[in-house]
Amino acid sequence: MKSSSVFKSHDVSEAGLLSAELCFSLISIFIGVFLTAQIFVLSGESFVTLGLFSTVNFIFIFISQIVGGYICKKIGSVVVLRLSAIFSLLLLILILNVYDDLIEYYMLLSLIWGSILGFNFSASQFLIAKKTTGEKMLRFIATYTSLVSVIQLIFPATFGFIIQAGNFFFTTVLMVVFVISQIISTFFITEEAELEDKKLQFVNFWSDLKKADHVAPSIKLWLIIFLTGFADLKSKLILAFVMLAFNSYLNLGLLISVFAVIKIFVPQLYRKSEKSRKMMFSLAVILPLISVFVIVISGNLYWVVLLMGVHNITRGLIYMEEEKTRLSATSYWTGGKKYVMESNLFYETALTAGAVIASLSLILAGFFYTQTMTIILLVITVCSFSLHGALVKSWQKKYAQNKVTA
């Protein structure tokens, strides 16, 4: 796979990384969307079950990132990326064996899926931070986002059609092929130069933050990413409301695919046209707020389609700036040769804290379920999403220009 705007044509290592990440995005669509929807439906559309699934998932994302971070520094990040793919294969085998009784194993499925995500994030973020910097990093993320949009154009509708026809089993078998492709892709990725320090140095990292007088901007960025974690629940809430409104896997897949058409071009347009970036980013912050308040004012769940479309398109723009800010933070220390993993894990604590609090809120809302309560939680997560987008730009303006990006 080649991407001349990001890599040299002979750079097989980065192409392997991009290929592995794209295969992983397919797995994420199947597990993160359709398996989650399947569990929600099989639970009798229980928000408590959805909240428990999310809570366990987020907790094990963080635990596996700590373990993955340690292995990355001790052995190598490619090993962790490969381990994530192997866990995906094990998860799919488990689903194939228990697919008639999925609801009985949903906590175990959530645990394994969280471990897969944690291992993948710890390794891929480490590799991307090492291999790309500055504008090249933005180009990498933009290219990845556009290619993922092409995947989202084709596969969600395909998965939805197959599952709606009653063949969740066949879709799982199909995913095994992509997981094997992901494992093969990892063998094309070369490891970076061996790290001088093979231990996680959180104490030294924090000590150097204080010495460099970077504690204040780091804490502010931590709080912004906390909002990111809290707002991540928005995706699951939208997914649940789409299933409540349409009760169709096919409609769910078709909606994702339709919105992907626009999403294919938006990241590249955003990257290439600096003059329009400010306007596009402002729309990415404002449009989700307008969409969710349309649902509130109308009282009609079918308007969740509008919110889903806006979310799928605008999340990519804010994601690019957020990831650029966060990954650039790792390159502050001696050009990215020090504290890469420590920086990533420091900000992961913010994501986890925000996500777990949001999931616990969903469990609480589920116990006292009314449509009004869950819509209020949806409004809060959307507002958190828009607020964190605005704060990312504010942080960049105040600190990044002064190269205070730790």
C-alpha positions as CSV (number, residue, x, y, z in Angstrom):
1,M,0.0,0.0,0.0
2,K,1.5,3.4,-1.0
3,S,0.7,6.9,0.0
4,S,3.1,9.3,-1.7
5,S,1.8,12.2,0.3
6,V,3.0,10.6,3.5
7,F,5.7,8.1,2.8
8,K,8.5,7.5,0.4
9,S,7.5,4.8,-2.1
10,H,10.1,2.4,-0.7
11,D,9.2,2.8,2.9
12,V,7.6,-0.6,3.5
13,S,7.7,-0.2,7.3
14,E,5.3,2.8,7.4
15,A,3.1,1.2,4.7
16,G,2.9,-1.9,6.9
17,L,1.9,0.2,9.9
18,L,-0.8,1.9,7.8
19,S,-2.0,-1.4,6.5
20,A,-2.2,-2.9,10.0
21,E,-4.1,0.1,11.3
22,L,-6.6,-0.1,8.5
23,C,-7.2,-3.8,9.1
24,F,-7.7,-2.9,12.8
25,S,-10.3,-0.3,11.8
26,L,-12.3,-3.1,10.1
27,I,-12.2,-5.1,13.3
28,S,-13.3,-2.0,15.3
29,I,-16.3,-1.5,13.0
30,F,-17.4,-5.1,13.6
31,I,-16.8,-5.3,17.3
32,G,-17.3,-1.6,18.3
33,V,-20.5,-1.2,16.3
34,F,-22.2,-4.5,15.4
35,L,-21.2,-6.7,18.3
36,T,-22.1,-3.8,20.7
37,A,-25.4,-3.4,18.9
38,Q,-26.0,-7.2,19.1
39,I,-25.4,-7.2,22.8
40,F,-27.7,-4.2,23.3
41,V,-30.5,-5.9,21.4
42,L,-30.0,-9.3,23.1
43,S,-30.1,-7.6,26.5
44,G,-33.6,-6.3,25.8
45,E,-32.2,-2.9,24.9
46,S,-30.8,-2.5,28.4
47,F,-28.7,0.7,29.0
48,V,-27.4,-0.9,32.2
49,T,-25.9,-3.8,30.1
50,L,-24.5,-1.2,27.7
51,G,-23.0,0.8,30.6
52,L,-21.4,-2.3,32.2
53,F,-20.0,-3.4,28.8
54,S,-18.5,0.1,28.3
55,T,-17.1,0.3,31.9
56,V,-15.3,-3.0,31.7
57,N,-14.1,-2.2,28.2
58,F,-12.5,1.2,29.3
59,I,-10.9,-0.2,32.4
60,F,-9.1,-3.0,30.5
61,I,-8.1,-0.6,27.8
62,F,-6.1,1.3,30.4
63,I,-4.7,-1.8,32.1
64,S,-3.6,-3.3,28.8
65,Q,-2.0,0.0,27.8
66,I,0.1,0.0,31.0
67,V,1.2,-3.6,30.3
68,G,1.6,-2.8,26.6
69,G,3.7,0.3,27.3
70,Y,6.0,-1.8,29.5
71,I,6.4,-4.4,26.8
72,C,7.0,-1.7,24.2
73,K,9.9,-0.3,26.1
74,K,11.3,-3.7,27.2
75,I,10.9,-5.7,24.0
76,G,9.4,-3.6,21.2
77,S,6.2,-2.0,20.0
78,V,5.8,-4.2,17.0
79,V,5.5,-7.2,19.4
80,V,2.6,-5.4,21.2
81,L,0.9,-4.6,17.9
82,R,1.1,-8.2,16.9
83,L,-0.2,-9.3,20.3
84,S,-3.2,-7.1,19.8
85,A,-3.9,-8.8,16.5
86,I,-3.5,-12.3,18.1
87,F,-6.0,-11.3,20.8
88,S,-8.4,-10.2,18.1
89,L,-8.1,-13.7,16.5
90,L,-8.8,-15.3,19.9
91,L,-11.9,-13.0,20.4
92,L,-13.3,-13.9,17.1
93,I,-12.8,-17.6,17.8
94,L,-14.6,-17.1,21.1
95,I,-17.5,-15.4,19.3
96,L,-17.7,-18.3,16.8
97,N,-18.0,-20.7,19.7
98,V,-20.6,-18.9,21.8
99,Y,-22.5,-16.8,19.3
100,D,-25.8,-18.4,20.2
101,D,-25.3,-17.3,23.8
102,L,-23.4,-14.0,23.3
103,I,-25.3,-12.1,26.0
104,E,-24.1,-14.6,28.7
105,Y,-20.4,-13.8,27.8
106,Y,-20.7,-10.1,27.2
107,M,-18.5,-9.1,30.2
108,L,-15.7,-11.5,29.0
109,L,-16.1,-10.1,25.4
110,S,-15.8,-6.6,26.7
111,L,-12.7,-7.5,28.8
112,I,-10.9,-9.0,25.8
113,W,-11.9,-6.2,23.4
114,G,-10.6,-3.7,25.9
115,S,-7.3,-5.5,26.0
116,I,-7.1,-5.5,22.2
117,L,-7.7,-1.8,22.1
118,G,-5.2,-1.1,24.8
119,F,-2.4,-3.1,23.2
120,N,-3.1,-1.6,19.8
121,F,-3.3,2.0,21.1
122,S,-0.1,1.7,23.2
123,A,1.9,0.3,20.2
124,S,0.4,2.3,17.3
125,Q,0.7,5.7,19.1
126,F,4.2,4.9,20.1
127,L,5.1,4.0,16.5
128,I,3.3,6.9,14.9
129,A,4.9,9.4,17.4
130,K,8.4,7.9,16.5
131,K,7.9,7.8,12.7
132,T,6.0,11.0,12.1
133,T,6.3,14.5,13.4
134,G,4.8,17.9,12.7
135,E,3.0,18.3,9.4
136,K,4.0,14.8,8.4
137,M,2.0,13.5,11.4
138,L,-1.0,15.5,10.3
139,R,-0.7,14.1,6.8
140,F,-0.4,10.6,8.2
141,I,-3.6,11.0,10.3
142,A,-5.4,12.7,7.4
143,T,-4.5,9.9,5.0
144,Y,-5.5,7.3,7.6
145,T,-8.8,9.0,8.3
146,S,-9.7,9.2,4.6
147,L,-8.8,5.6,3.9
148,V,-10.9,4.6,7.0
149,S,-13.8,6.5,5.5
150,V,-13.5,4.4,2.3
151,I,-13.6,1.3,4.5
152,Q,-16.7,2.7,6.3
153,L,-18.3,3.4,2.9
154,I,-18.1,-0.3,1.9
155,F,-18.1,-2.6,4.9
156,P,-20.7,-1.3,7.4
157,A,-23.5,-1.7,4.9
158,T,-22.1,-5.1,3.9
159,F,-21.9,-6.2,7.5
160,G,-25.4,-4.8,8.3
161,F,-26.9,-6.7,5.3
162,I,-25.3,-10.0,6.3
163,I,-26.3,-9.7,10.0
164,Q,-29.8,-8.5,9.2
165,A,-30.2,-11.7,7.0
166,G,-29.4,-13.6,10.2
167,N,-25.8,-14.5,9.6
168,F,-23.7,-13.0,12.3
169,F,-21.6,-16.1,12.3
170,F,-20.6,-15.6,8.6
171,T,-19.6,-12.0,9.3
172,T,-17.4,-13.2,12.2
173,V,-15.7,-15.7,9.9
174,L,-15.0,-12.9,7.4
175,M,-13.4,-10.9,10.1
176,V,-10.9,-13.7,10.8
177,V,-9.5,-13.1,7.3
178,F,-8.8,-9.4,8.1
179,V,-7.2,-10.3,11.4
180,I,-4.8,-12.6,9.7
181,S,-4.0,-9.8,7.2
182,Q,-3.3,-7.5,10.1
183,I,-0.9,-10.1,11.7
184,I,0.9,-10.4,8.3
185,S,1.1,-6.6,8.0
186,T,3.0,-6.3,11.4
187,F,5.9,-8.4,9.9
188,F,6.6,-5.5,7.5
189,I,7.0,-3.0,10.3
190,T,10.6,-2.3,11.4
191,E,11.2,-1.5,15.0
192,E,12.8,1.8,15.8
193,A,16.3,2.0,17.3
194,E,16.6,0.2,20.6
195,L,15.6,2.4,23.5
196,E,18.4,3.3,25.9
197,D,15.9,3.2,28.8
198,K,13.8,0.1,28.8
199,K,11.8,1.0,31.9
200,L,8.7,3.3,32.3
201,Q,10.0,6.4,34.1
202,F,6.9,8.1,35.4
203,V,8.7,9.7,38.4
204,N,11.4,11.1,36.2
205,F,8.8,12.3,33.6
206,W,6.9,14.2,36.2
207,S,10.2,15.6,37.7
208,D,11.3,16.9,34.3
209,L,7.8,18.4,33.8
210,K,8.4,20.4,36.9
211,K,11.9,21.4,36.0
212,A,10.8,22.6,32.6
213,D,7.9,24.5,34.1
214,H,5.5,22.5,31.9
215,V,3.2,21.2,34.7
216,A,0.4,23.8,34.1
217,P,0.0,23.2,30.3
218,S,0.3,19.4,30.8
219,I,-2.5,19.4,33.4
220,K,-4.7,21.6,31.2
221,L,-4.2,19.2,28.3
222,W,-5.0,16.3,30.7
223,L,-8.3,17.9,31.6
224,I,-9.1,18.5,27.9
225,I,-8.5,14.8,27.2
226,F,-10.6,13.9,30.2
227,L,-13.5,15.5,28.3
228,T,-12.5,13.4,25.3
229,G,-12.9,10.3,27.3
230,F,-16.2,11.4,28.7
231,A,-17.5,12.4,25.3
232,D,-16.6,9.0,23.8
233,L,-19.8,7.6,25.3
234,K,-21.6,9.6,22.7
235,S,-20.8,7.0,20.0
236,K,-22.5,4.2,22.0
237,L,-25.5,6.3,22.9
238,I,-26.0,7.3,19.2
239,L,-25.7,3.6,18.3
240,A,-28.3,2.6,20.9
241,F,-30.7,5.3,19.8
242,V,-30.4,4.3,16.2
243,M,-31.2,0.7,17.1
244,L,-34.2,2.0,19.2
245,A,-35.5,4.1,16.3
246,F,-34.9,1.8,13.4
247,N,-34.4,-1.7,15.0
248,S,-32.3,-2.7,11.9
249,Y,-28.7,-3.7,11.5
250,L,-29.0,-3.0,7.8
251,N,-30.2,0.6,8.4
252,L,-27.3,1.0,10.9
253,G,-24.8,-0.2,8.4
254,L,-26.3,1.9,5.6
255,L,-26.2,5.1,7.7
256,I,-22.6,4.7,8.5
257,S,-21.7,4.0,4.9
258,V,-23.7,7.0,3.5
259,F,-22.0,9.4,5.9
260,A,-18.7,7.9,5.0
261,V,-19.1,9.3,1.5
262,I,-18.7,12.9,2.8
263,K,-16.1,11.8,5.3
264,I,-13.8,10.5,2.6
265,F,-13.0,14.1,1.3
266,V,-13.3,16.2,4.4
267,P,-10.0,15.2,6.1
268,Q,-7.9,15.9,2.9
269,L,-9.8,19.2,2.3
270,Y,-9.1,20.2,5.8
271,R,-5.4,19.3,5.5
272,K,-4.8,21.0,2.2
273,S,-6.7,24.2,2.7
274,E,-5.2,26.1,5.6
275,K,-7.6,29.1,5.0
276,S,-10.7,26.9,5.5
277,R,-9.3,25.1,8.5
278,K,-10.6,27.6,11.0
279,M,-14.1,27.6,9.5
280,M,-14.3,23.8,9.2
281,F,-13.1,23.3,12.7
282,S,-15.6,25.8,14.1
283,L,-18.4,23.9,12.3
284,A,-17.1,20.7,13.8
285,V,-17.6,22.2,17.2
286,I,-21.0,23.9,16.6
287,L,-22.9,21.4,14.4
288,P,-23.1,18.6,17.0
289,L,-24.7,21.0,19.5
290,I,-27.3,22.1,16.9
291,S,-28.0,18.4,16.0
292,V,-28.6,17.2,19.6
293,F,-30.8,20.2,20.4
294,V,-32.9,19.3,17.4
295,I,-33.6,16.0,19.0
296,V,-34.4,17.6,22.3
297,I,-36.8,20.2,20.8
298,S,-38.5,17.8,18.4
299,G,-38.7,14.9,20.9
300,N,-38.3,12.6,17.9
301,L,-35.6,9.9,18.1
302,Y,-35.5,9.7,14.3
303,W,-33.5,12.9,14.3
304,V,-30.6,10.9,15.8
305,V,-29.8,10.2,12.1
306,L,-28.8,13.9,11.8
307,L,-26.6,13.7,14.9
308,M,-25.0,10.4,13.7
309,G,-24.1,12.0,10.4
310,V,-22.7,15.1,12.0
311,H,-20.8,13.1,14.6
312,N,-19.2,10.8,12.0
313,I,-18.0,13.7,9.9
314,T,-16.9,16.2,12.6
315,R,-15.3,13.7,14.9
316,G,-12.6,13.1,12.3
317,L,-11.6,16.8,12.2
318,I,-11.4,17.2,15.9
319,Y,-9.6,13.8,16.1
320,M,-6.9,15.0,13.7
321,E,-6.1,18.1,15.8
322,E,-6.4,16.2,19.1
323,E,-4.1,13.4,18.0
324,K,-1.6,15.9,16.5
325,T,-1.6,17.8,19.8
326,R,-1.2,14.7,21.9
327,L,1.3,12.9,19.8
328,S,3.4,16.0,19.3
329,A,3.6,16.2,23.1
330,T,5.7,13.1,23.0
331,S,8.3,14.7,20.7
332,Y,9.0,17.6,23.0
333,W,11.6,15.7,25.0
334,T,14.8,15.4,23.0
335,G,13.0,15.1,19.7
336,G,10.8,12.3,20.8
337,K,13.6,10.0,22.1
338,K,12.5,10.3,25.7
339,Y,9.2,9.9,27.6
340,V,7.2,8.9,24.5
341,M,5.4,6.1,26.3
342,E,5.2,7.9,29.6
343,S,3.5,10.9,28.0
344,N,1.0,8.7,26.1
345,L,0.1,6.8,29.3
346,F,-0.2,10.0,31.3
347,Y,-2.8,11.3,29.0
348,E,-4.5,7.8,28.8
349,T,-5.3,8.2,32.5
350,A,-7.4,11.2,31.5
351,L,-9.2,9.3,28.8
352,T,-9.9,6.4,31.1
353,A,-11.2,8.5,34.0
354,G,-13.5,10.4,31.7
355,A,-14.8,7.3,29.9
356,V,-15.4,5.3,33.2
357,I,-17.3,8.2,34.8
358,A,-19.5,8.5,31.6
359,S,-20.1,4.7,31.6
360,L,-21.1,4.7,35.3
361,S,-23.5,7.6,34.5
362,L,-25.0,5.4,31.8
363,I,-25.5,2.6,34.3
364,L,-27.2,4.9,36.7
365,A,-29.4,6.3,33.9
366,G,-30.2,2.7,32.9
367,F,-31.4,1.7,36.5
368,F,-33.8,4.6,36.5
369,Y,-34.5,4.4,32.7
370,T,-36.6,7.0,31.1
371,Q,-36.0,8.3,27.6
372,T,-35.6,11.8,29.0
373,M,-32.7,10.8,31.2
374,T,-30.7,9.1,28.5
375,I,-31.3,12.0,26.1
376,I,-30.0,14.4,28.9
377,L,-26.9,12.2,29.1
378,L,-26.6,12.4,25.3
379,V,-26.8,16.2,25.5
380,I,-24.1,16.3,28.2
381,T,-21.7,14.1,26.2
382,V,-22.3,16.1,23.0
383,C,-21.6,19.3,24.9
384,S,-18.4,17.8,26.3
385,F,-17.3,16.8,22.8
386,S,-17.8,20.3,21.5
387,L,-16.2,21.9,24.5
388,H,-13.1,19.7,24.3
389,G,-12.8,20.6,20.6
390,A,-12.8,24.3,21.4
391,L,-10.3,23.8,24.2
392,V,-7.9,21.8,22.0
393,K,-7.6,24.8,19.7
394,S,-7.3,27.2,22.7
395,W,-4.5,25.0,24.1
396,Q,-2.6,24.9,20.8
397,K,-2.8,28.7,20.4
398,K,-1.6,29.4,23.9
399,Y,1.1,26.7,24.3
400,A,2.0,25.1,21.0
401,Q,3.2,28.4,19.4
402,N,5.6,28.7,22.3
403,K,6.7,25.1,21.8
404,V,5.4,24.2,25.2
405,T,4.0,20.8,24.0
406,A,4.8,18.4,26.8
